[in-house]
Amino acid sequence: MGSRNNPGKFDCLAAAEPDEPTFTLLGRDPCAAATVAFWCMLRDNVRNNPADASQLKEASECEDAMEQWAMKLGKADEVEKAMIIMATIYAALDPKATPPDGPGDLPTNGAAEEVTQF
């Protein structure tokens, strides 16, 4: 998991090509953790590549840290709402998935399974 002072192994800013578009999420954003979780599930389902497991694990660690950061700032209700919305959208897009009952019941496939534990 990376931060400004301690970039992670998969630091996108360091790996970006000149002028390649990027988007940064901050831990204070109550939607950041859900966005990272959604990316992990998409990445795992689209690529379904075991070689991505390390990157997905680091993203999962970042998701957990972002969630804790936002909750520490008193945004627990917003974090939970974002996670439920993300999971509901994902379930609607994936015909094999079942809609979530709430946090902790997010649809996954393969390596992204760790990502959904919050």
HUFENFEN-V375902 format. One record per run of one state. SS is the DSSP state (H for helix, E for strand, - for the rest). FROM is the first residue (numbers start at 0). LEN is the number of residues. If there is no record, write none. Layout:
# HUFENFEN-V375902
SS_FROM_LEN + SS_FROM_LEN
This chain:
# HUFENFEN-V375902
-_0_11 + H_11_4 + -_15_16 + H_31_16 + -_47_2 + H_49_23 + -_72_3 + H_75_18 + -_93_16 + H_109_7 + -_116_2
